[in-house]
Amino acid sequence: MLISPRAVIFDLDDTLVNSTEIAKKILPTVYANNLHLFPGKNVEAVNKVASQIYHKLIYKQRLPIPTADIIVLFEIFKSFHISPLPLTKITKLRQQIDQIFIKNTRATPNARIILKKLKNKNYKIGVLTNRSFSQQSQKLIKTKLLQYVDYLATIEMFPAAKPDPRAFQYILTQLKIKPNEAVMVGNSLDEDILGAKSIGMKGVLLRTPWEKYSPNDENKADFIITDLKELFNQKIF
């Protein structure tokens, strides 16, 4: 049974910051600026292959996101039979993507408002993410959200990635909060909501254009919102 919550744990990408929106905009541009690395290929071909490979790495092979972010570039060159693999160019391409990504990162609608409101009401605020500390801390700094966060837990810190219960238990331990005192807010039903509920937290699913679920699946969440500002409209706090 959920007693009055003392903490709210947020996913980061597509929950507090606009990651998928950025990726869809900037990756074709990055590939266009580096087409000389892929002789005879156009932007559409490179982007299509990259998307297919990344989807396979994440959803079929279940690789950690930071690992997939690197391997995808190697696999793109392999798929176009480019040999030997240009390690220096791959490294520079990865750096270029990361830099442009951070530069274009924005807070999602009402993220700053809701975090400030929670902070003013003395809730503990955590961010639990399957990406790396270096990436995610930069996003929080860029969007000026870090000032509201009590603890940032990234993939290097806990034993296994979300939805593994140990990821959620890790951040709760750091915040000194029990599962029934915490609410998880995220856009992924599997990684965020079901993972949190498996250890006794409540789960708030944030609907986004990037994740589609059936009504039956959505009903597995305790609450469903389409904007973070709706958090205080729910019977949670």
C-alpha positions, 0 to 999 in steps of 0.5 A, spaced: 500 500 500 502 506 498 503 511 503 503 518 502 509 519 497 516 522 499 519 521 493 518 522 485 523 518 481 523 520 474 526 517 467 530 522 463 530 521 456 523 523 453 520 524 460 524 530 462 528 532 456 526 531 448 531 526 446 528 522 441 525 528 438 533 531 437 535 524 435 530 524 429 532 531 427 540 531 428 542 524 426 540 525 418 544 532 419 550 529 422 550 523 416 549 528 411 555 532 413 559 526 413 557 522 407 564 522 404 565 517 409 560 512 406 562 513 398 556 512 394 550 512 399 545 518 400 543 520 407 536 516 407 540 510 406 545 511 412 539 513 416 535 507 415 541 502 416 543 506 422 535 506 425 535 498 423 541 496 427 540 501 433 533 498 434 536 491 433 541 492 438 537 495 443 530 491 443 533 484 440 540 484 443 538 488 449 545 491 449 546 497 454 544 504 451 551 507 452 554 500 448 549 500 443 551 508 441 558 506 440 557 499 436 551 502 432 557 506 428 561 500 427 556 496 424 554 502 419 560 501 416 560 494 416 554 494 413 556 498 407 562 493 407 567 499 408 574 496 411 578 496 414 574 500 419 576 507 420 577 507 428 579 515 428 573 517 424 568 513 428 571 516 434 570 523 431 563 521 429 561 519 435 563 525 439 560 530 434 553 526 435 554 527 442 556 534 442 550 536 437 545 532 441 547 536 448 547 543 444 540 541 442 537 538 448 531 541 451 527 540 457 520 537 456 514 541 457 513 543 464 519 539 466 522 545 470 515 547 473 513 540 476 520 539 479 520 546 482 513 545 485 515 538 488 522 541 490 518 546 494 513 541 497 519 538 500 519 531 496 525 528 494 527 528 487 531 522 483 533 521 476 534 514 474 536 512 467 540 507 463 545 512 460 551 514 462 553 519 467 557 524 463 551 524 458 545 525 463 549 530 467 550 534 461 543 534 459 541 536 466 545 542 466 544 544 459 536 544 461 537 547 468 534 541 471 540 539 475 538 544 481 532 540 483 535 533 483 537 530 489 540 524 486 542 522 479 543 514 478 546 512 471 547 505 468 554 505 471 552 505 478 547 500 479 547 492 478 543 492 472 539 496 467 532 498 468 527 494 468 531 490 473 528 491 480 535 492 483 536 499 479 530 502 482 532 499 489 539 502 488 536 509 487 531 508 493 537 506 497 541 512 496 535 517 497 533 513 504 526 512 501 522 505 501 518 503 495 511 504 498 514 511 499 516 513 492 513 514 485 516 513 478 514 517 472 517 515 465 515 514 458 517 506 458 511 502 460 516 496 460 523 499 463 520 505 468 513 503 470 513 495 470 520 495 473 518 500 479 511 496 480 515 490 481 518 492 487 512 496 490 513 503 487 507 506 484 508 508 476 506 514 472 506 513 465 507 519 461 504 518 454 509 520 448 509 520 440 515 515 441 512 510 445 505 506 443 501 502 447 494 498 447 489 500 452 490 494 456 497 495 456 497 502 459 492 500 464 498 496 467 500 503 470 497 506 476 496 513 473 497 515 465 498 523 464 500 526 457 504 532 460 508 533 466 503 538 469 498 533 470 502 530 476 498 534 481 491 532 478 492 525 479 490 522 486 498 521 488 500 527 492 
